[in-house]
Amino acid sequence: MTDLDQFRSETRAWLAENCPEEMRDGDITAEKQCWGGRLWEFQSEAQKQWFDRALEKGYTVPTWPIEYGGAGLSADQAKILDEERQAINARKPLSNFGISMLGPALLAYGTHEQKLQHLTGIARGEIRWCQGYSEPGAGSDLASLKSKCEDKGDHWLINGQKIWTSNADISDWIFCLVRTDFDAPKHRGITFILIDMASEGISVKPIVLISGHSPFCETFFDDVKVPKSYGPGNDSVVGEVNRGWDVAKNLLVHERGMLGTMSPLRGTKGPESLGKFAADHIGLDQGDRLADPALRQRIAQAELDNWAYNLTVERMTDEANAGNGLGAKSSMLKYVASELTKQGSELRMDIEGTAGATIGADGIEYDSLANTWLYNRAYSILGGTTEVQLNIISKRVLELPSQ
Ligand SMILES: Cc1cc2nc3c(=O)[nH]c(=O)nc-3n(C[C@H](O)[C@H](O)[C@H](O)COP(=O)(O)OP(=O)(O)OC[C@H]3O[C@@H](n4cnc5c(N)ncnc54)[C@H](O)[C@@H]3O)c2cc1C
């Protein structure tokens, strides 16, 4: 038995003993995840128990170093943990932007003291982070951002506005891009800074979407004073002042990588396959095949694309773990995952027909098919639009000439 085989059998046994039955429903809806943070309240005893057991083992952030709250697992071990977790349909014990976005960027660019404060807070589910990148005049062209950050000696003074800040109204801290130099070329005057959302001068206004959800907000900064340092070696700025674009790009690779590794053809709540969904709603013919031949063809094509996509994710993840990083290839995964996700919910809507076209009397039935279909349209915008991903793929992956 190899060390990894041994690890697999120990992990299987640990999951069997520690993951409560109630947490093994494979539910992936945002409402059912554990997000953590100062305002967090567990939805059930089972959810708390699952979180506590995972935390004890370092499994809220399995690959992070033990000193920052992780389990120090190798990439191969983390893959096994993930496979075994998915095999019993267990939810993740904790999910949030701190884990998927800020954490990896801090591991690359943070000081030991910054990691000690912020990574540990994320791993323990104590602090929930939001992302302050986009502004009304800076989305795809993010480097045009204008939120002004002035050096006032012992503190920074910030004035400006962010938009589309997901969950800003329920987050504790924000990782933010601000402009510290208005005269330098636009990529050279940006700084990456960490700010407590409880700071005086920050106000937040939720935006309601067509799906009825209100996952994001406008975030305003009016004379917000941010300390230069939160303690020795623990500055509020990550990396160098005016060089925040490097940190920002590193974080975007992780954001796109995370978005690009979701399960595109999943059901509204979990892994229910398209084929089963169609069979349940449309029925089978005498040859035990889906009764509608045209739909059968479309589902088969989507399943094939999904299969190819999953194999590509696996290959690219192995390559990334072998030290090559995902880099611009994260844009390929993000692009395909977004298109397949939209296609999957489009197909489910077609399968259900008019019965699927309900969003509840108040329009806010979060996990209805129609809501999911509406929300999934956002995937080709969030984390960088589809057109922008195609630009990146053509320039950085395929190395095509600009004109
Ligand atoms: C659900 C959701 C959650 C989000 N959460 C966050 C968050 O937490 N924090 C945050 O900071 N932001 C967040 N965003 C914002 C997101 O990053 C931006 O919406 C996105 O980057 C696009 O910017 P924009 O909306 O300003 O569109 P624009 O940049 O104005 O783009 C408009 C259109 O022009 C196209 N376009 C623009 N430039 C080019 C080009 N060079 N070549 C070809 N086509 C181009 C785009 O593809 C798009 O179709 C979120 C967005 C969504 C939908």
The ligand as an SDF file (V2000), in Angstrom:
LIG
                    3D

 53 58  0  0  0  0  0  0  0  0999 V2000
  -22.8800   38.0140  -10.0990 C   0  0  0  0  0  0  0  0  0  0  0  0
  -21.7350   38.9610  -10.1420 C   0  0  0  0  0  0  0  0  0  0  0  0
  -20.9090   39.0940   -9.0250 C   0  0  0  0  0  0  0  0  0  0  0  0
  -19.8560   40.0090   -9.0540 C   0  0  0  0  0  0  0  0  0  0  0  0
  -19.1080   40.1640   -7.9030 N   0  0  0  0  0  0  0  0  0  0  0  0
  -18.1240   41.0770   -7.8650 C   0  0  0  0  0  0  0  0  0  0  0  0
  -17.3880   41.3150   -6.6530 C   0  0  0  0  0  0  0  0  0  0  0  0
  -17.6260   40.6740   -5.6160 O   0  0  0  0  0  0  0  0  0  0  0  0
  -16.4660   42.2690   -6.6500 N   0  0  0  0  0  0  0  0  0  0  0  0
  -16.1520   42.9950   -7.7510 C   0  0  0  0  0  0  0  0  0  0  0  0
  -15.2580   43.8280   -7.6760 O   0  0  0  0  0  0  0  0  0  0  0  0
  -16.8290   42.8210   -8.9280 N   0  0  0  0  0  0  0  0  0  0  0  0
  -17.8140   41.8800   -8.9900 C   0  0  0  0  0  0  0  0  0  0  0  0
  -18.5340   41.6970  -10.1500 N   0  0  0  0  0  0  0  0  0  0  0  0
  -18.2840   42.5940  -11.2830 C   0  0  0  0  0  0  0  0  0  0  0  0
  -17.6320   41.9430  -12.4910 C   0  0  0  0  0  0  0  0  0  0  0  0
  -16.2860   41.6700  -12.2430 O   0  0  0  0  0  0  0  0  0  0  0  0
  -17.8400   42.9180  -13.6540 C   0  0  0  0  0  0  0  0  0  0  0  0
  -19.2160   43.0080  -13.9110 O   0  0  0  0  0  0  0  0  0  0  0  0
  -17.1120   42.4720  -14.9030 C   0  0  0  0  0  0  0  0  0  0  0  0
  -15.7330   42.5480  -14.7230 O   0  0  0  0  0  0  0  0  0  0  0  0
  -17.5330   43.2860  -16.1400 C   0  0  0  0  0  0  0  0  0  0  0  0
  -17.4140   44.6370  -15.9080 O   0  0  0  0  0  0  0  0  0  0  0  0
  -18.6310   45.6470  -16.2390 P   0  0  0  0  0  0  0  0  0  0  0  0
  -19.8600   45.0940  -15.5820 O   0  0  0  0  0  0  0  0  0  0  0  0
  -18.1920   47.0040  -15.8660 O   0  0  0  0  0  0  0  0  0  0  0  0
  -18.8550   45.5290  -17.8040 O   0  0  0  0  0  0  0  0  0  0  0  0
  -18.0300   46.2950  -18.9580 P   0  0  0  0  0  0  0  0  0  0  0  0
  -16.5710   46.1650  -18.6730 O   0  0  0  0  0  0  0  0  0  0  0  0
  -18.5740   47.6680  -19.0920 O   0  0  0  0  0  0  0  0  0  0  0  0
  -18.3720   45.4360  -20.2240 O   0  0  0  0  0  0  0  0  0  0  0  0
  -19.5660   45.6290  -20.9770 C   0  0  0  0  0  0  0  0  0  0  0  0
  -19.5240   44.7350  -22.1940 C   0  0  0  0  0  0  0  0  0  0  0  0
  -18.4080   45.1220  -23.0420 O   0  0  0  0  0  0  0  0  0  0  0  0
  -17.5840   43.9930  -23.3000 C   0  0  0  0  0  0  0  0  0  0  0  0
  -16.1670   44.3970  -23.3330 N   0  0  0  0  0  0  0  0  0  0  0  0
  -15.5340   45.2250  -22.4660 C   0  0  0  0  0  0  0  0  0  0  0  0
  -14.2280   45.3350  -22.7980 N   0  0  0  0  0  0  0  0  0  0  0  0
  -14.0320   44.5570  -23.8820 C   0  0  0  0  0  0  0  0  0  0  0  0
  -12.8960   44.2510  -24.7020 C   0  0  0  0  0  0  0  0  0  0  0  0
  -11.6890   44.7710  -24.4380 N   0  0  0  0  0  0  0  0  0  0  0  0
  -13.0590   43.3980  -25.7460 N   0  0  0  0  0  0  0  0  0  0  0  0
  -14.2790   42.8420  -26.0270 C   0  0  0  0  0  0  0  0  0  0  0  0
  -15.4100   43.1040  -25.2900 N   0  0  0  0  0  0  0  0  0  0  0  0
  -15.2730   43.9550  -24.2260 C   0  0  0  0  0  0  0  0  0  0  0  0
  -17.8030   43.0660  -22.1260 C   0  0  0  0  0  0  0  0  0  0  0  0
  -17.4720   41.7050  -22.4500 O   0  0  0  0  0  0  0  0  0  0  0  0
  -19.2870   43.2600  -21.8480 C   0  0  0  0  0  0  0  0  0  0  0  0
  -20.0500   42.4540  -22.7110 O   0  0  0  0  0  0  0  0  0  0  0  0
  -19.5940   40.7850  -10.1980 C   0  0  0  0  0  0  0  0  0  0  0  0
  -20.4060   40.6380  -11.3270 C   0  0  0  0  0  0  0  0  0  0  0  0
  -21.4640   39.7500  -11.3140 C   0  0  0  0  0  0  0  0  0  0  0  0
  -22.3260   39.6290  -12.5270 C   0  0  0  0  0  0  0  0  0  0  0  0
  1  2  1  0
  2  3  1  0
  2 52  2  0
  3  4  2  0
  4  5  1  0
  4 50  1  0
  5  6  2  0
  6  7  1  0
  6 13  1  0
  7  8  2  0
  7  9  1  0
  9 10  1  0
 10 11  2  0
 10 12  1  0
 12 13  2  0
 13 14  1  0
 14 15  1  0
 14 50  1  0
 15 16  1  0
 16 17  1  0
 16 18  1  0
 18 19  1  0
 18 20  1  0
 20 21  1  0
 20 22  1  0
 22 23  1  0
 23 24  1  0
 24 25  2  0
 24 26  1  0
 24 27  1  0
 27 28  1  0
 28 29  2  0
 28 30  1  0
 28 31  1  0
 31 32  1  0
 32 33  1  0
 33 34  1  0
 33 48  1  0
 34 35  1  0
 35 36  1  0
 35 46  1  0
 36 37  1  0
 36 45  1  0
 37 38  2  0
 38 39  1  0
 39 40  1  0
 39 45  2  0
 40 41  1  0
 40 42  2  0
 42 43  1  0
 43 44  2  0
 44 45  1  0
 46 47  1  0
 46 48  1  0
 48 49  1  0
 50 51  2  0
 51 52  1  0
 52 53  1  0
M  END
$$$$
